[in-house]
Amino acid sequence: MGRKFFGTDGIRGRTNQGAMTAAMVMRVAQSAGAHFARGEHRHRVVIGKDTRLSGYMMENALVAGFTSVGVDVIMTGPLPTPAIALLTREMRADMGVMISASHNRYEDNGIKLFGPDGFKLSDEDEIAIEALLEGEPQLVPPAEIGRARRIDDAAGRYIHAVKQSIAADIRFNGLKVVIDCAHGAAYKVAPTAIWELGADVITLGVKPDGLNINDGVGSTAVGVLKAKVVAEGADIGIALDGDADRLIVVDEKGQTVDGDQLMALIATRMQEKGNLRGGGVVSTVMSNLGLERYLQGIGLSLERTKVGDRYVLERMKEGGFNLGGEQSGHMILLDHATTGDGTIAALRVLAGLVRTGKPASELFHLFDPVPQLLQNVRYEGTSPLANANVQSVIADAEAELAGKGRVVIRLSGTEPVIRVMAEGDDAAQVEEVVDRICDAVRNAI
Protein backbone atom coordinates (compact mmCIF):
# COMPACT_ATOMS: atom_id res chain seq x y z
CA MET A 1 0.00 0.00 0.00
CA GLY A 2 1.42 3.40 -0.97
CA ARG A 3 1.23 6.67 0.90
CA LYS A 4 -1.30 9.25 -0.17
CA PHE A 5 -0.38 12.20 2.04
CA PHE A 6 3.08 11.53 3.46
CA GLY A 7 6.06 12.47 1.31
CA THR A 8 9.77 12.12 1.92
CA ASP A 9 9.56 14.32 5.02
CA GLY A 10 6.10 14.25 6.56
CA ILE A 11 3.06 15.94 5.04
CA ARG A 12 3.59 19.18 3.16
CA GLY A 13 1.64 21.45 0.84
CA ARG A 14 0.09 24.82 0.16
CA THR A 15 -1.70 26.20 3.21
CA ASN A 16 -5.50 26.02 3.10
CA GLN A 17 -5.39 23.54 0.24
CA GLY A 18 -5.38 19.74 0.07
CA ALA A 19 -3.83 18.14 3.13
CA MET A 20 -2.88 21.50 4.65
CA THR A 21 -6.34 22.68 5.67
CA ALA A 22 -7.14 23.04 9.36
CA ALA A 23 -9.81 20.33 9.07
CA MET A 24 -7.38 17.85 7.50
CA VAL A 25 -4.61 18.61 9.98
CA MET A 26 -7.06 18.00 12.84
CA ARG A 27 -7.90 14.59 11.32
CA VAL A 28 -4.21 13.74 11.03
CA ALA A 29 -3.82 14.54 14.73
CA GLN A 30 -6.78 12.34 15.61
CA SER A 31 -5.39 9.47 13.55
CA ALA A 32 -1.85 9.86 14.91
CA GLY A 33 -3.24 10.04 18.42
CA ALA A 34 -5.16 6.81 17.89
CA HIS A 35 -2.13 5.09 16.35
CA PHE A 36 0.12 5.89 19.30
CA ALA A 37 -2.50 5.22 22.00
CA ARG A 38 -0.64 2.25 23.43
CA GLY A 39 -0.86 1.29 27.07
CA GLU A 40 -3.05 2.53 29.90
CA HIS A 41 -1.04 5.66 30.76
CA ARG A 42 -2.17 9.20 29.99
CA HIS A 43 -0.90 9.95 26.49
CA ARG A 44 1.06 13.07 25.61
CA VAL A 45 2.31 14.87 22.47
CA VAL A 46 4.88 17.68 22.12
CA ILE A 47 4.08 20.24 19.40
CA GLY A 48 6.53 22.79 18.03
CA LYS A 49 6.49 25.07 15.00
CA ASP A 50 8.53 27.43 12.89
CA THR A 51 7.62 31.08 12.27
CA ARG A 52 5.06 30.85 9.44
CA LEU A 53 1.85 32.81 9.83
CA SER A 54 -0.14 29.62 9.22
CA GLY A 55 1.59 27.97 12.18
CA TYR A 56 -1.02 29.43 14.53
CA MET A 57 -3.83 27.82 12.56
CA MET A 58 -2.03 24.48 12.28
CA GLU A 59 -1.12 24.46 15.95
CA ASN A 60 -4.72 25.05 17.02
CA ALA A 61 -5.98 22.37 14.62
CA LEU A 62 -3.49 19.84 16.02
CA VAL A 63 -4.44 20.73 19.60
CA ALA A 64 -8.12 20.23 18.77
CA GLY A 65 -7.43 16.91 17.10
CA PHE A 66 -5.19 15.42 19.76
CA THR A 67 -7.26 16.54 22.74
CA SER A 68 -10.45 15.22 21.11
CA VAL A 69 -9.00 11.69 21.19
CA GLY A 70 -7.74 12.03 24.75
CA VAL A 71 -4.11 13.07 24.20
CA ASP A 72 -2.57 15.79 26.36
CA VAL A 73 -0.63 18.48 24.45
CA ILE A 74 2.55 20.37 25.32
CA MET A 75 3.29 23.37 23.08
CA THR A 76 6.77 24.84 22.82
CA GLY A 77 6.30 27.71 20.37
CA PRO A 78 8.94 28.31 17.64
CA LEU A 79 11.80 25.82 17.94
CA PRO A 80 13.94 23.82 15.49
CA THR A 81 12.71 20.43 14.34
CA PRO A 82 15.51 18.58 16.21
CA ALA A 83 14.47 20.33 19.41
CA ILE A 84 11.03 18.76 19.16
CA ALA A 85 12.59 15.34 18.61
CA LEU A 86 14.76 15.90 21.68
CA LEU A 87 11.89 17.10 23.90
CA THR A 88 9.67 14.22 22.80
CA ARG A 89 12.17 11.78 24.28
CA GLU A 90 13.10 13.93 27.27
CA MET A 91 9.49 14.47 28.33
CA ARG A 92 8.57 10.80 27.82
CA ALA A 93 5.93 11.83 25.31
CA ASP A 94 4.19 9.31 23.06
CA MET A 95 4.85 11.40 19.96
CA GLY A 96 6.14 14.74 18.72
CA VAL A 97 4.92 17.02 15.95
CA MET A 98 6.81 19.79 14.17
CA ILE A 99 4.78 22.27 12.13
CA SER A 100 7.04 23.35 9.28
CA ALA A 101 7.59 23.23 5.54
CA SER A 102 11.36 23.36 6.07
CA HIS A 103 13.03 25.44 3.33
CA ASN A 104 9.77 26.27 1.49
CA ARG A 105 8.30 29.78 1.45
CA TYR A 106 5.64 30.92 3.91
CA GLU A 107 2.72 29.96 1.64
CA ASP A 108 3.43 26.28 2.34
CA ASN A 109 3.34 24.41 5.59
CA GLY A 110 3.72 20.85 6.78
CA ILE A 111 3.77 18.49 9.72
CA LYS A 112 6.60 16.16 10.69
CA LEU A 113 5.81 13.38 13.15
CA PHE A 114 8.15 11.72 15.64
CA GLY A 115 7.63 8.56 17.62
CA PRO A 116 8.27 8.23 21.37
CA ASP A 117 11.95 7.49 20.68
CA GLY A 118 12.38 10.87 18.96
CA PHE A 119 12.90 9.33 15.52
CA LYS A 120 10.84 10.14 12.44
CA LEU A 121 8.13 7.64 11.62
CA SER A 122 8.71 4.60 9.48
CA ASP A 123 6.81 4.03 6.24
CA GLU A 124 4.74 1.45 8.10
CA ASP A 125 3.68 3.96 10.77
CA GLU A 126 2.73 6.53 8.13
CA ILE A 127 0.70 3.98 6.17
CA ALA A 128 -1.11 2.96 9.37
CA ILE A 129 -1.98 6.59 10.16
CA GLU A 130 -3.25 7.13 6.62
CA ALA A 131 -5.46 4.05 6.98
CA LEU A 132 -6.99 5.55 10.13
CA LEU A 133 -7.75 8.74 8.19
CA GLU A 134 -10.21 6.75 6.07
CA GLY A 135 -12.41 5.99 9.07
CA GLU A 136 -14.23 8.01 11.70
CA PRO A 137 -12.17 9.35 14.61
CA GLN A 138 -12.64 7.61 17.94
CA LEU A 139 -13.63 10.60 20.07
CA VAL A 140 -13.34 10.19 23.83
CA PRO A 141 -16.04 10.96 26.43
CA PRO A 142 -16.05 14.55 27.74
CA ALA A 143 -14.25 13.66 30.98
CA GLU A 144 -11.36 12.11 29.02
CA ILE A 145 -10.63 15.02 26.65
CA GLY A 146 -6.97 15.98 26.70
CA ARG A 147 -5.49 19.08 28.27
CA ALA A 148 -3.10 21.56 26.63
CA ARG A 149 -0.35 23.71 28.11
CA ARG A 150 2.62 25.77 26.95
CA ILE A 151 6.08 25.41 28.45
CA ASP A 152 8.39 28.40 28.78
CA ASP A 153 11.78 26.73 29.19
CA ALA A 154 11.90 24.66 25.99
CA ALA A 155 14.43 26.95 24.27
CA GLY A 156 16.77 26.84 27.24
CA ARG A 157 16.59 23.05 27.40
CA TYR A 158 17.55 22.81 23.74
CA ILE A 159 20.42 25.31 23.99
CA HIS A 160 21.85 23.35 26.90
CA ALA A 161 21.59 20.07 24.96
CA VAL A 162 23.33 21.32 21.81
CA LYS A 163 26.19 22.82 23.82
CA GLN A 164 26.74 19.41 25.39
CA SER A 165 27.40 17.97 21.91
CA ILE A 166 30.96 19.37 21.81
CA ALA A 167 33.87 18.88 24.19
CA ALA A 168 33.72 20.82 27.44
CA ASP A 169 37.05 22.53 26.81
CA ILE A 170 35.98 24.10 23.52
CA ARG A 171 35.58 27.88 23.43
CA PHE A 172 34.80 29.96 20.37
CA ASN A 173 36.57 33.05 21.69
CA GLY A 174 38.17 34.99 18.85
CA LEU A 175 35.88 33.59 16.15
CA LYS A 176 33.70 36.02 14.22
CA VAL A 177 30.64 34.12 13.00
CA VAL A 178 27.83 35.34 10.75
CA ILE A 179 24.71 33.21 11.20
CA ASP A 180 21.64 33.34 8.94
CA CYS A 181 18.57 31.80 10.57
CA ALA A 182 16.23 32.26 7.56
CA HIS A 183 13.75 34.17 9.75
CA GLY A 184 12.88 30.67 10.92
CA ALA A 185 12.63 28.42 13.92
CA ALA A 186 16.20 28.88 15.20
CA TYR A 187 16.22 32.68 15.12
CA LYS A 188 16.78 32.84 18.88
CA VAL A 189 18.35 29.55 19.93
CA ALA A 190 21.14 29.12 17.36
CA PRO A 191 22.75 32.57 17.75
CA THR A 192 22.41 32.27 21.53
CA ALA A 193 24.14 28.88 21.69
CA ILE A 194 27.08 30.11 19.59
CA TRP A 195 27.34 33.36 21.55
CA GLU A 196 27.30 31.55 24.89
CA LEU A 197 30.34 29.57 23.72
CA GLY A 198 32.27 32.79 23.22
CA ALA A 199 31.99 33.74 19.54
CA ASP A 200 31.43 37.22 18.18
CA VAL A 201 28.05 36.62 16.50
CA ILE A 202 26.60 38.69 13.66
CA THR A 203 23.01 37.74 12.81
CA LEU A 204 20.93 37.66 9.65
CA GLY A 205 17.39 36.39 9.19
CA VAL A 206 16.37 36.80 12.83
CA LYS A 207 13.32 39.06 12.44
CA PRO A 208 10.43 36.76 11.48
CA ASP A 209 7.13 38.40 10.63
CA GLY A 210 5.19 35.30 9.57
CA LEU A 211 5.68 35.98 5.87
CA ASN A 212 9.45 36.26 5.40
CA ILE A 213 10.69 32.78 6.31
CA ASN A 214 13.25 31.57 3.70
CA ASP A 215 12.64 34.73 1.68
CA GLY A 216 16.03 35.47 0.13
CA VAL A 217 17.83 34.14 3.20
CA GLY A 218 18.78 30.82 4.75
CA SER A 219 20.47 27.70 3.45
CA THR A 220 18.83 27.86 0.01
CA ALA A 221 19.72 31.53 -0.62
CA VAL A 222 23.19 32.26 0.69
CA GLY A 223 23.99 35.35 -1.40
CA VAL A 224 23.35 37.81 1.43
CA LEU A 225 25.35 35.66 3.84
CA LYS A 226 28.31 35.47 1.46
CA ALA A 227 28.42 39.25 1.10
CA LYS A 228 28.11 39.76 4.85
CA VAL A 229 30.93 37.34 5.67
CA VAL A 230 33.31 39.11 3.31
CA ALA A 231 32.22 42.61 4.34
CA GLU A 232 32.62 41.85 8.06
CA GLY A 233 35.89 39.95 7.66
CA ALA A 234 34.24 37.04 9.44
CA ASP A 235 35.88 33.65 9.91
CA ILE A 236 32.81 31.73 8.74
CA GLY A 237 29.16 32.00 7.77
CA ILE A 238 26.45 29.61 8.97
CA ALA A 239 23.14 29.24 7.09
CA LEU A 240 20.19 27.30 8.49
CA ASP A 241 16.86 26.57 6.82
CA GLY A 242 13.39 27.40 8.10
CA ASP A 243 13.21 24.60 10.66
CA ALA A 244 16.98 24.47 11.28
CA ASP A 245 17.54 20.80 10.54
CA ARG A 246 20.05 21.54 7.79
CA LEU A 247 23.26 23.54 7.51
CA ILE A 248 25.22 25.19 4.71
CA VAL A 249 28.55 26.91 5.44
CA VAL A 250 30.25 29.88 3.77
CA ASP A 251 34.02 30.17 4.20
CA GLU A 252 35.92 33.40 4.91
CA LYS A 253 36.33 34.02 1.17
CA GLY A 254 32.57 33.88 0.57
CA GLN A 255 32.60 30.41 -1.04
CA THR A 256 29.79 27.93 -0.34
CA VAL A 257 30.54 24.67 1.46
CA ASP A 258 27.82 22.05 0.98
CA GLY A 259 26.86 19.04 3.04
CA ASP A 260 29.23 16.68 1.22
CA GLN A 261 32.31 18.65 2.28
CA LEU A 262 30.96 18.93 5.82
CA MET A 263 30.44 15.16 6.00
CA ALA A 264 34.00 14.63 4.76
CA LEU A 265 35.38 16.90 7.48
CA ILE A 266 33.29 15.49 10.32
CA ALA A 267 33.99 11.89 9.25
CA THR A 268 37.72 12.59 9.11
CA ARG A 269 37.76 14.16 12.56
CA MET A 270 35.66 11.36 14.07
CA GLN A 271 37.87 8.69 12.48
CA GLU A 272 41.01 10.39 13.85
CA LYS A 273 39.51 10.36 17.36
CA GLY A 274 38.38 6.75 17.01
CA ASN A 275 34.68 7.41 17.54
CA LEU A 276 33.32 6.90 14.01
CA ARG A 277 31.14 3.79 13.94
CA GLY A 278 30.01 1.64 11.03
CA GLY A 279 33.19 2.02 9.01
CA GLY A 280 31.92 4.97 7.00
CA VAL A 281 29.18 7.47 6.31
CA VAL A 282 25.58 7.13 5.12
CA SER A 283 24.28 9.61 2.55
CA THR A 284 21.87 9.66 -0.38
CA VAL A 285 22.15 9.01 -4.09
CA MET A 286 22.63 12.77 -4.56
CA SER A 287 25.99 13.01 -2.78
CA ASN A 288 28.89 13.77 -5.09
CA LEU A 289 31.10 11.01 -6.42
CA GLY A 290 34.05 13.03 -5.14
CA LEU A 291 32.91 12.41 -1.57
CA GLU A 292 32.74 8.68 -2.19
CA ARG A 293 36.25 8.64 -3.66
CA TYR A 294 37.63 10.73 -0.79
CA LEU A 295 36.17 8.43 1.87
CA GLN A 296 37.48 5.36 0.07
CA GLY A 297 40.91 6.97 0.08
CA ILE A 298 40.96 7.16 3.87
CA GLY A 299 39.58 3.67 4.33
CA LEU A 300 35.90 4.52 4.78
CA SER A 301 32.78 3.59 2.84
CA LEU A 302 29.88 5.70 1.58
CA GLU A 303 26.53 3.96 1.80
CA ARG A 304 23.79 5.53 -0.32
CA THR A 305 20.05 5.63 0.29
CA LYS A 306 16.97 7.17 -1.27
CA VAL A 307 16.69 10.95 -0.92
CA GLY A 308 15.41 11.98 2.49
CA ASP A 309 17.18 12.15 5.84
CA ARG A 310 14.64 9.65 7.17
CA TYR A 311 16.08 6.97 4.89
CA VAL A 312 19.61 7.97 5.81
CA LEU A 313 18.71 7.52 9.46
CA GLU A 314 17.08 4.14 8.90
CA ARG A 315 20.26 2.83 7.25
CA MET A 316 22.40 4.32 10.02
CA LYS A 317 20.40 2.46 12.64
CA GLU A 318 20.47 -0.77 10.66
CA GLY A 319 24.22 -0.68 10.02
CA GLY A 320 25.45 0.79 13.29
CA PHE A 321 26.62 4.09 11.75
CA ASN A 322 26.73 7.27 13.81
CA LEU A 323 27.32 9.80 11.01
CA GLY A 324 25.13 10.47 8.03
CA GLY A 325 23.67 13.32 6.05
CA GLU A 326 22.72 14.85 2.75
CA GLN A 327 24.42 17.12 0.26
CA SER A 328 21.63 19.63 0.97
CA GLY A 329 22.95 20.08 4.49
CA HIS A 330 21.15 17.60 6.74
CA MET A 331 23.79 16.35 9.19
CA ILE A 332 22.84 13.49 11.50
CA LEU A 333 25.19 12.96 14.44
CA LEU A 334 23.44 10.03 16.04
CA ASP A 335 25.44 10.26 19.25
CA HIS A 336 23.77 13.60 19.94
CA ALA A 337 20.49 13.81 17.99
CA THR A 338 17.83 11.59 16.45
CA THR A 339 17.42 13.71 13.32
CA GLY A 340 19.30 16.29 11.28
CA ASP A 341 20.36 19.21 13.48
CA GLY A 342 21.85 22.30 11.84
CA THR A 343 22.89 23.89 15.12
CA ILE A 344 24.72 20.82 16.43
CA ALA A 345 26.47 20.46 13.06
CA ALA A 346 27.41 24.14 13.17
CA LEU A 347 28.98 23.76 16.60
CA ARG A 348 30.95 20.75 15.36
CA VAL A 349 32.20 22.79 12.39
CA LEU A 350 33.20 25.71 14.60
CA ALA A 351 34.99 23.33 16.95
CA GLY A 352 37.00 22.12 13.96
CA LEU A 353 38.12 25.69 13.25
CA VAL A 354 39.20 26.11 16.86
CA ARG A 355 41.02 22.77 17.10
CA THR A 356 42.96 23.06 13.85
CA GLY A 357 43.54 26.80 13.65
CA LYS A 358 43.06 26.52 9.88
CA PRO A 359 40.97 29.00 7.87
CA ALA A 360 37.60 27.70 6.76
CA SER A 361 38.59 27.74 3.08
CA GLU A 362 41.33 25.21 3.82
CA LEU A 363 39.56 23.15 6.46
CA PHE A 364 36.42 22.54 4.40
CA HIS A 365 38.01 21.64 1.08
CA LEU A 366 38.99 18.01 1.49
CA PHE A 367 38.12 16.87 -2.03
CA ASP A 368 37.33 18.29 -5.47
CA PRO A 369 33.73 17.50 -6.44
CA VAL A 370 33.31 15.89 -9.84
CA PRO A 371 31.11 17.86 -12.29
CA GLN A 372 27.49 17.31 -11.31
CA LEU A 373 24.35 18.68 -12.96
CA LEU A 374 20.75 18.52 -11.76
CA GLN A 375 17.72 19.59 -13.80
CA ASN A 376 14.03 19.39 -12.94
CA VAL A 377 11.24 18.57 -15.37
CA ARG A 378 7.70 19.35 -14.23
CA TYR A 379 4.83 17.16 -15.40
CA GLU A 380 1.09 16.73 -14.93
CA GLY A 381 -0.81 13.51 -14.45
CA THR A 382 1.03 10.19 -14.70
CA SER A 383 4.81 10.12 -14.44
CA PRO A 384 6.45 9.72 -17.88
CA LEU A 385 9.28 7.60 -16.50
CA ALA A 386 7.51 4.39 -17.55
CA ASN A 387 7.67 5.49 -21.20
CA ALA A 388 9.72 2.98 -23.24
CA ASN A 389 11.76 5.66 -25.02
CA VAL A 390 12.57 7.42 -21.74
CA GLN A 391 13.74 4.14 -20.22
CA SER A 392 15.88 3.44 -23.27
CA VAL A 393 17.55 6.87 -23.16
CA ILE A 394 18.26 6.47 -19.43
CA ALA A 395 19.74 2.99 -19.99
CA ASP A 396 22.02 4.31 -22.73
CA ALA A 397 23.19 7.18 -20.49
CA GLU A 398 23.94 4.82 -17.62
CA ALA A 399 25.99 2.59 -19.92
CA GLU A 400 27.88 5.62 -21.26
CA LEU A 401 28.88 6.80 -17.78
CA ALA A 402 29.51 3.35 -16.32
CA GLY A 403 32.72 3.30 -14.32
CA LYS A 404 33.31 7.04 -14.63
CA GLY A 405 30.10 8.62 -13.40
CA ARG A 406 26.47 8.12 -12.39
CA VAL A 407 22.93 8.89 -13.50
CA VAL A 408 20.20 9.40 -10.88
CA ILE A 409 16.57 9.84 -11.94
CA ARG A 410 13.92 10.27 -9.27
CA LEU A 411 10.45 11.59 -8.64
CA SER A 412 10.21 14.43 -6.14
CA GLY A 413 8.47 13.47 -2.93
CA THR A 414 6.90 16.90 -2.50
CA GLU A 415 5.87 18.12 -5.99
CA PRO A 416 5.13 16.78 -9.53
CA VAL A 417 8.73 17.05 -10.69
CA ILE A 418 11.23 14.59 -12.12
CA ARG A 419 14.77 15.28 -10.98
CA VAL A 420 17.48 14.33 -13.49
CA MET A 421 21.03 14.25 -12.15
CA ALA A 422 24.27 13.08 -13.71
CA GLU A 423 27.87 13.40 -12.65
CA GLY A 424 31.22 12.35 -14.05
CA ASP A 425 34.77 13.45 -14.75
CA ASP A 426 33.84 15.08 -18.08
CA ALA A 427 31.63 18.15 -17.53
CA ALA A 428 30.58 18.41 -21.17
CA GLN A 429 29.55 14.77 -21.25
CA VAL A 430 27.53 15.20 -18.05
CA GLU A 431 25.67 18.19 -19.48
CA GLU A 432 24.93 16.34 -22.71
CA VAL A 433 23.59 13.31 -20.83
CA VAL A 434 21.28 15.39 -18.63
CA ASP A 435 19.96 17.36 -21.62
CA ARG A 436 19.32 14.15 -23.54
CA ILE A 437 17.33 12.57 -20.71
CA CYS A 438 15.33 15.76 -20.02
CA ASP A 439 14.44 16.04 -23.72
CA ALA A 440 13.20 12.46 -23.71
CA VAL A 441 11.08 13.11 -20.62
CA ARG A 442 9.59 16.28 -22.10
CA ASN A 443 8.78 14.49 -25.35
CA ALA A 444 7.02 11.74 -23.39
CA ILE A 445 4.99 14.36 -21.53
C-alpha positions, 0 to 999 in steps of 0.5 A, a space after each residue: 500500500 502506498 502513501 497518499 499524504 506523506 512524502 519524503 519528510 512528513 506531510 507538506 503542501 500549500 496552506 489552506 489547500 489539500 492536506 494542509 487545511 485546518 480540518 485535514 490537519 485535525 484529522 491527522 492529529 486524531 489518527 496519529 493520536 489513535 495510532 500511538 495510543 498504546 498502554 493505559 497511561 495518559 498519552 502526551 504529544 509535544 508540538 513545536 512550530 517554525 515562524 510561518 503565519 499559518 503555524 497558529 492555525 495548524 497548531 490550534 488544529 493539532 491541539 483540537 485533534 489530539 485533545 479530542 482523542 484524549 491526548 494531552 498536548 505540550 506546546 513549545 512555540 517556535 523551535 527547530 525540528 531537532 528540538 522537538 525530537 529531543 523534547 519528545 524523548 526527554 518528556 517521555 511523550 508518546 509522539 512529537 509534531 513539528 509544524 514546518 515546511 522546512 526550506 519552502 516559502 511561507 505559503 506552504 506548511 507541513 507536519 513532521 511526526 516523531 515517535 516516542 523514541 524521537 525518531 521520524 516515523 517509518 513508512 509502516 507507521 505513516 501507512 497505518 496513520 493514513 489508513 486511520 484517516 479513512 475511518 471516523 475518529 474515535 472521540 473520547 467521552 467529555 471527561 477524558 478530553 486531553 489538556 493543553 499547556 505551553 512550556 516556557 523553558 523549551 528553548 533553554 533546554 535545547 540550547 543546553 543540549 546542543 552545547 553538550 554535543 561538543 567537548 567541554 574545553 571548547 571555546 569559540 573566543 576569537 571567532 567572528 561568525 555570521 549566522 543566517 537563521 532564515 527568519 525561521 525556527 532557530 532565530 533565537 536559539 542558534 545565535 544564543 548557543 554560539 554566543 554563549 560559547 564565546 563567539 562574536 556573533 553577527 546575525 541575519 534572518 532573525 526578524 520573522 514576521 510570519 511571511 518572510 521565512 526563507 525569503 532570500 535568506 537561509 540555506 537555500 539563498 546564501 547570497 546575502 550571507 556570502 556578502 556579509 561574511 566578506 564585508 565583516 571579515 568574518 571567519 565563517 558563515 552559517 546558514 540554516 533553513 526554516 526549521 533548522 535541521 540543515 546547515 550550509 557553510 560559507 568560508 571566509 572568502 565567501 565560497 559555499 561549502 555544501 553538506 558533502 564537504 561537511 560530512 567529509 570533514 566530520 567523518 575525518 575528525 571522528 575517524 582520527 579520534 576513534 569514535 566513528 562507527 560503522 566504518 563509513 558514512 551514510 548519505 543519499 544518491 545525490 551526494 557527489 562522487 568526489 565524496 565517495 572517492 575521498 572516503 574510500 581513500 581514507 579507508 571509509 565507505 559511503 553507503 547511499 540511500 533514497 533521498 530523504 534524511 529519514 532513509 539515511 537515518 534508517 540505514 544508520 540504525 540498521 548498520 550501526 553508523 553514527 554519522 550520516 547526512 545529505 548534500 543539501 545540508 542535513 547532518 545526523 550525528 546520532 550520538 547527539 540527535 535523532 534527526 538532522 540538526 543544523 545547530 549541532 552540526 554548526 557547533 561541530 564545524 566551529 569546533 574544527 576551526 578552533 582545534 585546527 587553527 586553519 581558515 575555513 577555506 582550507 579546512 572545508 576543502 577536502 576533495 574536489 567535487 566531480 562535475 554534477 548537474 541537476 535539472 528538474 522537469 515538471 509534469 502533470 498527471 502520470 509520471 512519464 518515467 515508464 515510457 519505453 523511449 525514456 527508459 531506453 535513453 536512461 539505460 544508454 546514459 547509464 551505460 555511457 557513464 559506467 565506471 566514470 560517473 552516475 545517473 540518478 533519476 527520481 520523482 520528487 516526494 513533495 511536488 510533480 517534478 522529475 529530478 534528473 542528475 548526472 555526474 562524471 569526470 567530463 563536464 561536457 559529457 555530463 551536461 549532454 547526458 542530462 539534456 538528452 534525458 530531459 528532452 526524452 522526458 519532455 517528449 514523453 509528456 
